[in-house]
Amino acid sequence: MKYRIAQEDDFEQLAKLRWDFRMESGEEKAAMSRSEFVSECMLFFTKAVSSGYHTFWIAEDEGEIIGQLFVHKIDMVPRPCRIDDQFGYITNNYTKPAFRGKGIGSELLKRVIEWATGEDLELLIVYPSERAEKFYKRGGFDASNDVMELKLRDYYSDDWLE
């Protein structure tokens, strides 16, 4: 198993995994075909990486990407104690079903934490599903900070289908 930062030639596999991740539960309805989604997602990945604010980590087995975890760096407003600072937002954590329960996601998260420490990020945040909370707790995350939110729209809307 190899754990590494994704490169541009990985983007098609990553886009297909993103589709699988979002469609796996059957709760979402696709607003476009899988091939259209993959093309659009690959464009997003290219722009995201070139911005310097996104890093896509992968677990790879014999050339096949079987797990992924993305980190988006967010600039913080300057503070008197530190002018330049960033934190990381973890998203798109997914391991193919056949590879779950084997420690692959935990190892990927461990590598991301080591990388984020080396990048001098202040903290990492994640909005885990209920199912993923134990996974992140095992990785050292805690829920001691309450996050407040103002929901501006539904996550999913049938408007996309029209």
Secondary structure, DSSP 8 states (H G I E B T S, - for coil): -EEEE--GGGHHHHHHHHHHHHHTTS----SS-HHHHHHHHHHHHHHHHHHTSEEEEEEEETTEEEEEEEEEEEE---BTTBSS-EEEEEEEEEE-GGGTTSSHHHHHHHHHHHHHHHTT-S-EEE---GGGHHHHHHTT----S-------S-SS-GGGG-
